[in-house]
Amino acid sequence: MSTADPPVTPAAEKAAPGARGAAGSSRRAYLGYVAGKLAGAAVSLFAILVTSFFLFRIIPGDPVKTMTHGRKVDAEQLAALRRQYGLDLPLWEQFTRYVGDALTGDLGDSYQFNEPVLDLIRERVPATLLLTGTAVVLYSALGLWLGTRAAWRHGGLGDKVNTGVALTFWSVPHFWLGMLLIIFFSVGVGPLPGLFPTGGMESGGEEGPAYVVDVVHHMVLPVLTLVAACYAQTLLVMRSSLLDEMGSDYLTAARAKGLRDDLVRRRHAVPNALLPTITLVFVNLGFIAAGSILVETVFSWPGLGGLFYQALSVPDLPLIQGLFIVYAGSMILMSVVADLIYPLFDPRVGR
Amino acid sequence: MQPTDENAFPPGPSPRPTPAAARHRRRLRHALCAGAAALALVGAAAVGPAGPAAATSAQDSGDGGDDGGGDGGDGDRTVLTAAVAQSVDSLSPFLAVTLVATTLNRLMYDSLVNYDVKTQEPIPGLAEKWEPSDAGRTWTYTIRDGVEWSDGRPLTAEDARWTFHTMMTDDAAGTANGSYVTNFEKVSAPDPRTLVVELKEPQATMNSMDLPIVPKHVWKDVDNLGKFNNDADFPVVGSGPYVLTDFKTDSYVTFERNENFWRGAPKFDEVTFKYYKETDAAVAALRKGEVSFVPDLTPAHAASLADHPDIKVNDGQGRRFWAIAVNPGARDVEGRTFGDGHPALLDPKVRKALFHAVDRDVIVNKVLQGHGVVGAGYIPPRFADYHWKPSADQEVGYDPQEAARLLDEAGYELKDGKRVGKDGRPLDFRMLCHATDPKDKAAGKYLEEWWGALGIGLDLQCLDNVGDPWVAGEYDLAFDGWSVNPDPDFVLAIHTCAALPESEDVVGQTDNFICDKEFDRLYAEQLATYDDPAKRAETVQEMQSVLYDTGYMNVLAYPNSVEAYRTDHIKSITAMPAGNGNIWGQDGSWSWATAVPAAAASEDDDGSALGVVLGGGAAVVIVAAASVVFTLRRRATAEDRE
C-alpha cells in the first residue's frame, strides 16, 4: 500500500557529527534519492491510471443501459449517448482519450449527479480533509503518547489498561460505535442531555465565527469515533518499537550520565523509536482523502467516503473511477512525502 | 426495468416537514456545545465558548423565550426540518427522476392540474378549467387569472406552452417526462390565459397534467438544458408553495415560503430537508427534536417510537405494490427472444402452482410486521376507483396441495425431493432481489421454504444493481414494485407490447417483458376514454384481471408508508388521501403547504438547553481536570525516578 520502505532497526547512534566533511556528497546523494522517489511515484500514478481504466471496464454491465434504466430509449438515442461518452470508439482510443483527459483534469461526468466528477470531488474534499485530517492528527498524537507511556512502564497496570482499552475500541465496528455515540451524546440518555448534533457538517445559514463553531460542533462525534477506533494502531506500534529500544546500551549510558528518567525517555529513547510510527502516520495521512465510508455514512458527513458509498450503490462508474484515482493518488503522494522527510529522521536512509 | 422508487415515473410528492420550533434555542445549545468541544479538541483556554455562543444567541433570538413554534407574531421564524436519505439527481424538472428530487420540484413548481388531497381526483391547479374538443384530439386549458411567479411576474399560458414545447423539441428536456408529450402534435398559447394542446391520438391522461410548469423568462436563457441542474442561483423563481433558497448536495435543501402562492402562503416560514444517510441516525435526530419528520421507517423503528409522548407514527396506506414478477421469455418488439428465463415458467400451471404456495398473510404479518395490506390486484387499494380484486374462483389463494397437484399435472414429478421436468431439467429458479431492500431478502427466505417443500429449488440473487440482469432477461423470477400514481397510465403502460425494447441491445419501458394482446387492446381503450372516468376505471380493472390471469405478475402486498413526526413541532399535517393516507410521497405538495406549526415550545427544550449548558461546562471541567492530573502525575513520576 505504501511505497515507503521504513528501516525498523533503531539508530544505535545519533547521526555522527564527524561526517561534516562529506556534506556536499551527501546532499548530492539526497537529491538523487529524491529524484528516484519522484520518478517511482510518477510510474505508480500512471499504473493507477491504467488500472482504473481497465478495472472498471471489466465490470459487467453496459453503462449506457445503466444510465437509461427504466426509460424508453431507442437505438438512436443509445447511439447518441455512446457517442457523447465516447463509448463507440475502439478501446485503445478510449484509453488514450481517457489518459489525456485525466491528465488535464477531466474525469468525465457522473451518471447520477449529472455533474463533472472533478467538481463533485472538489466539493467534497474539504469536508473529508477536515474530518479525517483532524482525526488522524489527534489519534496519532494520542497513540504516540499512550504508546510511549505503556512501553515505558510495560507490564504495569497502566500498560494493561491502556492496551486493553485501545484494542477494545479497535475491534468494535466503527458504525456501531458511532451509533452509540449518537444515542448517548446527541439524543441524550437519562439525565445526560443531547450535547451534539446527530449528523451533517453544518446547520446551514451560519456565517463567520458562528459557522466555524457550528462546524466544530458537528465534528466532535465523528472525530471522536475515528480517534477511538484508530488510536490503537499508533499506540501498539509505538509501544513495541519503544520496547525494542528499552534494553539498549545507550539508554543505560544516558542514565549513567545522571539524566532524569524523563529526559532519557524523551531525548534518547523516543526519537529512535519514532521511525516505524512515522511511517504509520504517513500511511494514515494517505488515507485522509479516502475518509471513512462507514463513519461518514453514519454521521451523514458530506465527504468523499459518503460520495463513494453513493457512487457504489448506483454504480456510477466515472465517479468510482475518479475517486479511485484520488484515493490512490493521495496514498502515493503521502508515501513520497514520507520518503522525502525520512532522511531527516534517519540519515542512513538518504545515503 | 427497475422496480425501485427512483424510477417511479411521475414522481410522488413527498415533502417532509420539520418544525422550526426550538431553533434559536438549538443554536444557543450548538454554540455552547461547540464551544466546549472546540475547547476540548484544541485545548484552548476557557474563554472559548463564551464569545461565539453569545454572538449566535444574540443574533437569532429576540426574546430568549419560547421556541417559536407557531406564534410568528414575535418575529420568530417557524422552520420545519425533515430528514431525507436519497440524493438529489437534479433540481431541474426536465431532468429529475428520483423520488426526492421530483418531490422537491413539486414544492417549487405548480402544475396545470392537481390531485385532491382527500379523494385524489384531478382538480384545477394552474389551469382553472380544461375542455376536450375534436373527439379528444384538442385540449384547451384556461390558465388561472392573477397567478404570479415568486418574483412577481405574471404566470401565463406562454410559460406552459414553452415548457411543453421545450420537452417536445429538446431531447435533453425530455429526459424525465418526455413520454408525456410524445403524443403531442402541437402546443400553442393564443392568449395569456389559453393553452391549446393538439394531440395525435386522444388520451385520457390529459385530465391529469401534473407536470411542473417552469417560468419561461428565467429558463429561456439556459444554454444546455441537459447540463442545467437549477441549483446555483438562489432564490429559484417558482410558482409552488415554497421557493428554493439554498441547496448543498447531500447536506441540505432549504425552502422559504412563497408569499405569492395562489392557494395562500403556507404556515411554516421555512422548510428544510436535511440529509441522513442512515435511518437510525435520522430516528435519533427525531427523538432529539433536531428534525421534525422522518419517512421510510422500518417496523422496528416504528415500534420503538410508538410510546414517545411527542412523536406520532403515521402508518399510512402506501402507494406501492410489491410483487413477484416472472420472466415470460424476454423479447423485443419484433418478437426476437433473448435472455435465459427458465422455460418451465412458460407453463401457466407451473406459475399457478408457485403462487398457490405463497402465503400472503404470513408475508404481511411477518415480513412487513403488519405494516401493509395483503396483495390482490395490481393497483393498491389506496386508489379505490381503480383497485381490483380477483373473484373467488379466479383467485390463486394459499393452497400447497393444489400447487403440488398442478405440478404433477404439468408433468413435473417429484424425484428424490426434486421436481424434474420431462426433459430432465429440475425446477430450480433464480430470483432477483434488491440487496438494498431488507424485505425482499426476508420474503425470499419464506419463498425458499414454501417452494422447497414442493420440491422447487430457489436461488435468491440479492444484488445492488438488479437492473443489468433484469433488462438482459437473465432471470427467472424477481421481486418487483412500483409507486402508483392517481392516474394509473404509467404502471399499465409498462406491461404493453409497445413498451418492449426495439432490440436486445436497447432498453424498453417494459417492466418484465409481458406482452398480451387483450391487455394491449384494453390499454388503448382506457387511454382513449377521456370523457367518462367511471368507464375508464372499469376498463382499468378489467386490465388487472387479464394481467392477474397471465400469472406473470403476482402482487404479494401493498406495504404501508411508515413515517413519524414530532407533535411538539408540527401541530397538524395533511395526509393524502383522507383517512389513512401518507405524508411523504404524496401527489402534490399538500403536506408541506398545509402543515401548521405547533404553538408552544415544549418544556423538554428548556430542560435540555439547561442540560447543555451544564454538559458543556462539565466537559470543560473534565478536560481541565484531566490535564491537571496529567501534569501532576508526570511531574511526580519524574521525581520518583530521579
HADDOCK unambig.tbl for C-alpha pairs under 7 A between the chains (distance, minus, plus):
assign (segid A and resid 61 and name CA) (segid B and resid 468 and name CA) 5.89 0.50 0.50
assign (segid A and resid 65 and name CA) (segid B and resid 507 and name CA) 6.57 0.50 0.50
assign (segid A and resid 69 and name CA) (segid B and resid 1 and name CA) 6.52 0.50 0.50
assign (segid A and resid 69 and name CA) (segid B and resid 2 and name CA) 6.68 0.50 0.50
assign (segid A and resid 70 and name CA) (segid B and resid 1 and name CA) 4.91 0.50 0.50
assign (segid A and resid 70 and name CA) (segid B and resid 2 and name CA) 5.65 0.50 0.50
assign (segid A and resid 70 and name CA) (segid B and resid 7 and name CA) 6.18 0.50 0.50
assign (segid A and resid 70 and name CA) (segid B and resid 509 and name CA) 5.81 0.50 0.50
assign (segid A and resid 71 and name CA) (segid B and resid 508 and name CA) 6.65 0.50 0.50
assign (segid A and resid 71 and name CA) (segid B and resid 509 and name CA) 5.28 0.50 0.50
assign (segid A and resid 72 and name CA) (segid B and resid 507 and name CA) 6.22 0.50 0.50
assign (segid A and resid 72 and name CA) (segid B and resid 508 and name CA) 4.63 0.50 0.50
assign (segid A and resid 72 and name CA) (segid B and resid 509 and name CA) 4.37 0.50 0.50
assign (segid A and resid 73 and name CA) (segid B and resid 506 and name CA) 6.94 0.50 0.50
assign (segid A and resid 73 and name CA) (segid B and resid 507 and name CA) 6.01 0.50 0.50
assign (segid A and resid 73 and name CA) (segid B and resid 508 and name CA) 6.30 0.50 0.50
assign (segid A and resid 74 and name CA) (segid B and resid 502 and name CA) 6.51 0.50 0.50
assign (segid A and resid 74 and name CA) (segid B and resid 506 and name CA) 6.39 0.50 0.50
assign (segid A and resid 75 and name CA) (segid B and resid 506 and name CA) 5.95 0.50 0.50
assign (segid A and resid 112 and name CA) (segid B and resid 89 and name CA) 5.72 0.50 0.50
assign (segid A and resid 113 and name CA) (segid B and resid 89 and name CA) 4.76 0.50 0.50
assign (segid A and resid 113 and name CA) (segid B and resid 90 and name CA) 6.60 0.50 0.50
assign (segid A and resid 114 and name CA) (segid B and resid 89 and name CA) 6.91 0.50 0.50
assign (segid A and resid 114 and name CA) (segid B and resid 227 and name CA) 6.77 0.50 0.50
assign (segid A and resid 183 and name CA) (segid B and resid 284 and name CA) 6.55 0.50 0.50
assign (segid A and resid 187 and name CA) (segid B and resid 284 and name CA) 6.11 0.50 0.50
assign (segid A and resid 187 and name CA) (segid B and resid 285 and name CA) 6.95 0.50 0.50
assign (segid A and resid 187 and name CA) (segid B and resid 287 and name CA) 6.63 0.50 0.50
assign (segid A and resid 187 and name CA) (segid B and resid 288 and name CA) 4.88 0.50 0.50
assign (segid A and resid 193 and name CA) (segid B and resid 608 and name CA) 5.47 0.50 0.50
assign (segid A and resid 193 and name CA) (segid B and resid 611 and name CA) 5.32 0.50 0.50
assign (segid A and resid 193 and name CA) (segid B and resid 612 and name CA) 6.14 0.50 0.50
assign (segid A and resid 194 and name CA) (segid B and resid 608 and name CA) 6.90 0.50 0.50
assign (segid A and resid 195 and name CA) (segid B and resid 33 and name CA) 6.02 0.50 0.50
assign (segid A and resid 195 and name CA) (segid B and resid 612 and name CA) 5.69 0.50 0.50
assign (segid A and resid 195 and name CA) (segid B and resid 615 and name CA) 6.97 0.50 0.50
assign (segid A and resid 196 and name CA) (segid B and resid 33 and name CA) 6.64 0.50 0.50
assign (segid A and resid 198 and name CA) (segid B and resid 281 and name CA) 6.44 0.50 0.50
assign (segid A and resid 198 and name CA) (segid B and resid 284 and name CA) 6.91 0.50 0.50
assign (segid A and resid 198 and name CA) (segid B and resid 285 and name CA) 5.57 0.50 0.50
assign (segid A and resid 199 and name CA) (segid B and resid 276 and name CA) 6.88 0.50 0.50
assign (segid A and resid 200 and name CA) (segid B and resid 251 and name CA) 6.36 0.50 0.50
assign (segid A and resid 209 and name CA) (segid B and resid 52 and name CA) 6.66 0.50 0.50
assign (segid A and resid 210 and name CA) (segid B and resid 52 and name CA) 6.05 0.50 0.50
assign (segid A and resid 210 and name CA) (segid B and resid 56 and name CA) 6.20 0.50 0.50
assign (segid A and resid 213 and name CA) (segid B and resid 31 and name CA) 6.41 0.50 0.50
assign (segid A and resid 213 and name CA) (segid B and resid 34 and name CA) 5.47 0.50 0.50
assign (segid A and resid 213 and name CA) (segid B and resid 35 and name CA) 6.55 0.50 0.50
assign (segid A and resid 214 and name CA) (segid B and resid 30 and name CA) 6.60 0.50 0.50
assign (segid A and resid 214 and name CA) (segid B and resid 31 and name CA) 6.71 0.50 0.50
assign (segid A and resid 214 and name CA) (segid B and resid 34 and name CA) 6.32 0.50 0.50
assign (segid A and resid 216 and name CA) (segid B and resid 34 and name CA) 5.86 0.50 0.50
assign (segid A and resid 216 and name CA) (segid B and resid 38 and name CA) 6.29 0.50 0.50
assign (segid A and resid 217 and name CA) (segid B and resid 30 and name CA) 6.58 0.50 0.50
assign (segid A and resid 217 and name CA) (segid B and resid 33 and name CA) 6.34 0.50 0.50
assign (segid A and resid 217 and name CA) (segid B and resid 34 and name CA) 3.88 0.50 0.50
assign (segid A and resid 217 and name CA) (segid B and resid 37 and name CA) 6.30 0.50 0.50
assign (segid A and resid 220 and name CA) (segid B and resid 37 and name CA) 6.39 0.50 0.50
assign (segid A and resid 260 and name CA) (segid B and resid 638 and name CA) 6.94 0.50 0.50
assign (segid A and resid 260 and name CA) (segid B and resid 642 and name CA) 5.19 0.50 0.50
assign (segid A and resid 261 and name CA) (segid B and resid 638 and name CA) 6.40 0.50 0.50
assign (segid A and resid 261 and name CA) (segid B and resid 641 and name CA) 5.98 0.50 0.50
assign (segid A and resid 261 and name CA) (segid B and resid 642 and name CA) 6.17 0.50 0.50
assign (segid A and resid 262 and name CA) (segid B and resid 638 and name CA) 5.59 0.50 0.50
assign (segid A and resid 297 and name CA) (segid B and resid 277 and name CA) 5.83 0.50 0.50
assign (segid A and resid 297 and name CA) (segid B and resid 278 and name CA) 6.72 0.50 0.50
assign (segid A and resid 298 and name CA) (segid B and resid 277 and name CA) 6.78 0.50 0.50
assign (segid A and resid 298 and name CA) (segid B and resid 278 and name CA) 5.73 0.50 0.50
assign (segid A and resid 298 and name CA) (segid B and resid 281 and name CA) 6.71 0.50 0.50
assign (segid A and resid 300 and name CA) (segid B and resid 275 and name CA) 6.54 0.50 0.50
assign (segid A and resid 300 and name CA) (segid B and resid 276 and name CA) 5.23 0.50 0.50
assign (segid A and resid 300 and name CA) (segid B and resid 277 and name CA) 5.45 0.50 0.50
assign (segid A and resid 302 and name CA) (segid B and resid 250 and name CA) 6.22 0.50 0.50
assign (segid A and resid 302 and name CA) (segid B and resid 251 and name CA) 6.20 0.50 0.50
assign (segid A and resid 313 and name CA) (segid B and resid 464 and name CA) 6.37 0.50 0.50
assign (segid A and resid 314 and name CA) (segid B and resid 465 and name CA) 6.91 0.50 0.50
